[in-house]
Amino acid sequence: MRRLASLTLATILLVSLALSSSAQMIADPSSQAEAGVIEAGGAACISTVEYEDGEIERKVVGAYGAYGVNDLFDVYGTLGFILDAEPEDWGDSDTGFLVAAGVRGYLLSFEEIDIRGYAQLQHIKEEYGSASASVPGASGSVSGEGEITELILGAVAEYGFTDALTAYGGVELIPYSDGEIEVSGSAEIDLGLGFGGIETGSSDSGDIERDSLIGVRGGVTYDLGGFWLRGEVAVLSETTFLIGGGTTF
């Protein structure tokens, strides 16, 4: 049974890595602070999230803190800084932030595998920089900003290969994903014949939500004694590569 579980988890992780991914879950989904214990950690990730009208690439760094309420679950909060946010075919990028709150808890165990669940409510606010363009007789620029709120539910299976090395993998659902992107632009039109030019501006907005409401997440942690390192990948709903770590006190 131990060998079968090892091969199964290793296969899941290899497939995920081959698809080149990871995630905006800055908090460790496989961890849980013990009752009365504080857990703190951080992560950096490169992520591409698929939305109905296109994808947005992000580079995010952030930190989280968790508190163990009892032996069954903890609560946590996350603050992330989006260093780079660029919609598909936009040609420019800008910054933003991510805030989240969630709960992680023990669900069940069988053999040497532990199943943990998590629920996270997150809000993202970001800007997308400006892009310029010109045609004969006119030139202009466009800029944009977006906000999106999401609920993420997931469960991961955790298996320890050694006392230090642990692997995990699981599935998550995004039952709620809703946001808006607003785009504004201005143009200068050359009237010619010595009349100079005129300026005009306009703005528009549209809804945004995830294209896929199902994601797959997997990773490994290595305990260095008092501190652990974490590498994680996620696919389908988002494609992300993440490196992080954490400790308790």
C-alpha positions as CSV (number, residue, x, y, z in Angstrom):
1,M,0.0,0.0,0.0
2,R,2.9,2.4,0.9
3,R,4.6,1.7,-2.4
4,L,1.3,2.2,-4.4
5,A,0.6,5.5,-2.6
6,S,4.1,6.7,-3.3
7,L,3.9,5.9,-7.0
8,T,0.4,7.5,-7.3
9,L,1.5,10.8,-5.7
10,A,4.8,10.8,-7.7
11,T,2.8,10.4,-10.9
12,I,0.5,13.2,-10.1
13,L,3.4,15.6,-9.3
14,L,5.3,14.6,-12.4
15,V,2.3,15.2,-14.7
16,S,1.7,18.6,-13.0
17,L,5.3,19.7,-13.4
18,A,5.3,18.6,-17.1
19,L,2.3,20.9,-17.6
20,S,4.4,23.8,-16.0
21,S,2.2,25.3,-13.4
22,S,1.5,26.7,-9.8
23,A,-0.7,29.0,-7.9
24,Q,-2.1,32.1,-6.2
25,M,-2.6,30.1,-2.9
26,I,0.1,31.9,-1.0
27,A,-1.0,30.1,2.2
28,D,0.2,26.5,2.3
29,P,-2.9,24.3,1.5
30,S,-1.3,21.2,3.0
31,S,-0.5,22.7,6.4
32,Q,-2.5,23.4,9.5
33,A,-1.5,25.3,12.6
34,E,-2.0,23.3,15.8
35,A,-4.3,24.6,18.5
36,G,-3.0,27.9,20.0
37,V,0.0,27.9,17.6
38,I,0.8,30.7,15.1
39,E,2.1,29.8,11.7
40,A,3.7,32.3,9.3
41,G,5.0,32.0,5.8
42,G,5.4,33.6,2.4
43,A,5.7,32.7,-1.2
44,A,6.5,34.0,-4.7
45,C,4.8,32.8,-7.8
46,I,4.4,33.3,-11.6
47,S,0.8,32.7,-12.6
48,T,-1.4,32.7,-15.7
49,V,-5.1,32.6,-14.9
50,E,-7.7,31.8,-17.6
51,Y,-10.7,34.0,-17.7
52,E,-13.7,33.8,-20.2
53,D,-12.4,36.6,-22.4
54,G,-8.7,35.9,-22.2
55,E,-5.9,35.3,-19.7
56,I,-4.0,37.5,-17.3
57,E,-0.3,36.9,-16.3
58,R,0.8,37.9,-12.8
59,K,4.0,37.9,-10.8
60,V,3.0,37.8,-7.1
61,V,4.9,37.9,-3.7
62,G,3.1,37.7,-0.4
63,A,2.9,36.5,3.1
64,Y,0.3,34.8,5.3
65,G,-0.4,34.2,9.0
66,A,-2.5,31.4,10.5
67,Y,-3.8,30.6,14.0
68,G,-4.8,27.2,15.2
69,V,-8.3,27.5,16.6
70,N,-8.4,23.8,17.7
71,D,-7.1,20.4,16.6
72,L,-9.5,20.3,13.6
73,F,-9.0,23.7,11.9
74,D,-7.1,27.0,11.8
75,V,-7.9,30.4,10.3
76,Y,-5.5,32.5,8.1
77,G,-5.1,35.8,6.3
78,T,-3.0,36.6,3.2
79,L,-1.6,39.8,1.8
80,G,0.0,39.6,-1.7
81,F,1.6,42.3,-3.9
82,I,1.2,41.9,-7.6
83,L,4.5,43.1,-9.1
84,D,3.3,42.6,-12.6
85,A,-0.2,42.1,-14.1
86,E,-0.7,41.9,-17.9
87,P,-3.8,40.9,-19.8
88,E,-3.5,38.8,-22.9
89,D,-2.4,40.9,-26.0
90,W,-2.2,44.1,-23.8
91,G,1.4,44.9,-24.4
92,D,2.1,46.5,-21.1
93,S,1.8,45.7,-17.4
94,D,1.4,47.3,-14.0
95,T,0.9,46.4,-10.3
96,G,-1.8,45.5,-7.8
97,F,-2.6,43.6,-4.6
98,L,-4.3,40.5,-3.4
99,V,-6.0,40.0,0.0
100,A,-7.5,36.8,1.2
101,A,-8.9,35.1,4.3
102,G,-9.5,31.4,4.8
103,V,-9.8,28.3,6.9
104,R,-7.8,25.0,6.7
105,G,-8.8,21.8,8.4
106,Y,-8.3,18.1,8.9
107,L,-10.8,15.9,7.1
108,L,-9.8,12.3,7.4
109,S,-6.9,9.8,7.2
110,F,-6.4,6.4,5.7
111,E,-3.2,4.3,5.9
112,E,-0.4,6.9,5.9
113,I,-2.3,9.6,3.9
114,D,-3.9,12.6,5.5
115,I,-6.7,14.6,3.7
116,R,-7.0,18.3,4.4
117,G,-9.5,20.8,3.1
118,Y,-9.4,24.6,2.7
119,A,-11.7,27.4,1.8
120,Q,-10.4,30.9,0.8
121,L,-12.2,34.1,-0.1
122,Q,-9.9,36.4,-2.1
123,H,-10.0,39.8,-3.7
124,I,-7.7,41.1,-6.4
125,K,-7.3,44.7,-7.5
126,E,-4.8,45.7,-10.1
127,E,-3.9,48.1,-12.9
128,Y,-2.7,47.1,-16.4
129,G,-0.5,50.0,-17.5
130,S,-1.0,51.9,-20.7
131,A,-0.5,51.1,-24.3
132,S,-0.1,53.6,-27.2
133,A,-1.0,53.3,-30.8
134,S,-1.1,55.5,-33.9
135,V,-2.7,55.6,-37.3
136,P,-2.4,58.2,-40.1
137,G,-3.9,61.4,-38.7
138,A,-4.4,60.2,-35.2
139,S,-2.6,58.8,-32.1
140,G,-3.8,57.7,-28.7
141,S,-3.3,55.5,-25.6
142,V,-5.4,53.2,-23.5
143,S,-5.1,52.1,-19.9
144,G,-7.1,49.6,-17.7
145,E,-7.8,48.4,-14.2
146,G,-9.5,45.4,-12.8
147,E,-11.1,43.9,-9.6
148,I,-12.2,40.3,-9.0
149,T,-13.5,38.5,-6.0
150,E,-13.4,34.7,-5.8
151,L,-14.2,31.8,-3.4
152,I,-11.9,28.8,-3.6
153,L,-12.7,25.4,-2.1
154,G,-10.2,22.5,-2.2
155,A,-8.9,19.3,-0.6
156,V,-5.4,17.8,-0.8
157,A,-4.0,14.4,0.1
158,E,-0.7,14.6,2.0
159,Y,1.9,11.7,2.1
160,G,5.2,11.6,3.9
161,F,8.0,9.9,1.9
162,T,10.4,10.6,4.8
163,D,10.3,12.5,8.1
164,A,11.4,15.6,6.2
165,L,10.0,15.2,2.7
166,T,6.2,15.4,2.1
167,A,4.2,15.5,-1.1
168,Y,0.6,16.6,-1.6
169,G,-1.9,16.9,-4.4
170,G,-5.6,17.6,-4.8
171,V,-8.5,19.2,-6.6
172,E,-10.1,22.6,-6.0
173,L,-13.4,24.3,-7.1
174,I,-14.1,28.0,-7.7
175,P,-17.8,28.2,-7.2
176,Y,-17.8,32.0,-7.2
177,S,-15.7,34.2,-9.5
178,D,-16.9,37.7,-10.3
179,G,-15.2,40.9,-11.3
180,E,-14.9,43.9,-13.6
181,I,-12.3,45.4,-15.9
182,E,-12.5,49.0,-16.8
183,V,-10.7,50.4,-19.8
184,S,-10.3,54.1,-20.6
185,G,-8.5,55.8,-23.6
186,S,-7.8,59.1,-25.2
187,A,-6.9,60.0,-28.8
188,E,-5.6,63.1,-30.5
189,I,-6.8,63.6,-34.1
190,D,-4.9,65.9,-36.5
191,L,-7.4,67.9,-38.5
192,G,-4.7,69.1,-41.0
193,L,-4.9,72.3,-43.1
194,G,-3.4,74.3,-40.3
195,F,-6.3,73.7,-37.9
196,G,-4.2,71.7,-35.4
197,G,-5.9,68.8,-33.6
198,I,-8.6,67.9,-31.2
199,E,-8.6,65.5,-28.2
200,T,-11.3,62.9,-27.3
201,G,-11.6,60.4,-24.6
202,S,-13.9,57.5,-23.6
203,S,-14.2,54.6,-21.1
204,D,-15.9,51.2,-21.0
205,S,-16.2,48.3,-18.6
206,G,-16.9,44.6,-18.8
207,D,-17.5,41.6,-16.5
208,I,-14.7,39.0,-15.8
209,E,-14.8,35.5,-14.4
210,R,-12.8,32.3,-14.5
211,D,-13.0,30.2,-17.6
212,S,-12.7,26.9,-15.7
213,L,-14.1,26.4,-12.2
214,I,-11.9,23.3,-11.6
215,G,-8.2,23.3,-10.7
216,V,-5.6,20.8,-9.8
217,R,-2.9,21.5,-7.2
218,G,0.2,19.6,-6.1
219,G,3.5,20.3,-4.3
220,V,6.3,19.1,-2.1
221,T,7.5,20.4,1.3
222,Y,10.9,19.8,2.9
223,D,11.3,20.3,6.7
224,L,14.6,21.9,7.7
225,G,13.8,21.8,11.3
226,G,11.8,24.7,12.6
227,F,11.3,25.9,9.0
228,W,10.1,24.3,5.8
229,L,10.4,25.0,2.1
230,R,7.6,24.5,-0.3
231,G,7.3,24.1,-4.1
232,E,3.9,24.0,-5.7
233,V,2.2,23.7,-9.1
234,A,-1.4,24.2,-10.2
235,V,-3.1,23.6,-13.6
236,L,-6.4,23.9,-15.4
237,S,-8.1,27.0,-13.9
238,E,-4.7,28.6,-13.5
239,T,-1.1,27.8,-14.5
240,T,1.3,28.8,-11.8
241,F,4.8,28.0,-10.4
242,L,5.3,28.8,-6.7
243,I,8.2,28.7,-4.2
244,G,7.6,29.5,-0.6
245,G,8.2,28.5,3.0
246,G,6.9,28.7,6.5
247,T,7.5,28.3,10.3
248,T,5.5,28.1,13.5
249,F,6.0,29.8,16.9
